Amino acid sequence: MVSSGQSVPLPSHIHYELLLRLLEQQTMATVYQSPDLRRQTQELIITLRKALSQQRQIEETCKLSHLPVEYQWSTNQPTERFSAEI
């Protein structure tokens, strides 16, 4: 259970967006001629979209539970930075 006043650390959405853009625009263009690599890349894109969707569900649960979310930009940032109430 999350203690009162404690924020829930989650990745910033930009991390998903950057990965998806890279995979969709650059990786797919490079592996287009290889069916196996294209399929694997498509599966990775689907997995990332699902992960972002699941994170949004967590964020909604936090909102309904009145728990603040803290978006993380790196693994070594101070915990007081980049907090957001949702």
N, C-alpha and C positions, 0 to 999 in steps of 0.2 A: 504494500500500500504506500502511496506517495504521501509524505507528511505535509501538513498544512503549510502553505507559504513556499513550498519547494516547487521549482519549475521542472517541467519534463523536457530533457534535452532531446532534440530531434535534428536531423540534417536539414540544412537550408534547401529549399526547393531548387535553387539554382544548380545544386550538384546534380540533380536528376536531369534538369534541362540541358546542362552542358554535355553530359554523357549521351543523352538522346540525340542531340544535334550532331555530335561527332559521329555516332554510329549511323544515323540516318543519312547524313550528307556526305561524309567522307569514307567511312568504312564500307557502307553499302556500294558506293561507286567503285571502290577498289576491288571488292570481292564479287562483283556482279557476275563475272564469268565462271565462278566456281560455285556450283550448286550446293555443295556441302558447307562451305564457308558462308554462303548467303543464307542458308537455312539456319545455321548456328547464330549468325548475327541477328536474324529476324527473331529467333527465340530469346536472345538477350534483350532486344528492344521490348518485346512483350513482357518479359520478366521485370524490367525497369519500370514500365508503365504500371504493372500490377503493384510494385513496391510503392510507387508514388501514390497510387490509389489507396493502398492500405495505410500509408502514413496519413493521408487526409482523413481517413476513418478514425485513426488515433487522435488526430487534432480535434475532430468533432466530438469525440468522447471526452477529451480534456475540457473542451468548451462547455459541454453539458454538465461536467463535474466541477466547473469553476476552477480548473487547474491551469496555471499559466504554462505556456510552451516557450522554451528557449531554443531558438534556431542556432545550430552550431555551424560555424564556417570552417573550423579546423578542429583537430583533436587536442590541440594544446592552447586553446584560448581561455582566458579567465572566465569563470562561470557567470560573472555579473554582466558581461557584454552581450549584446544582440538579443535581449529578452523581448518577448512579445506576448501580450495578452490576446488570446483569441476567444 
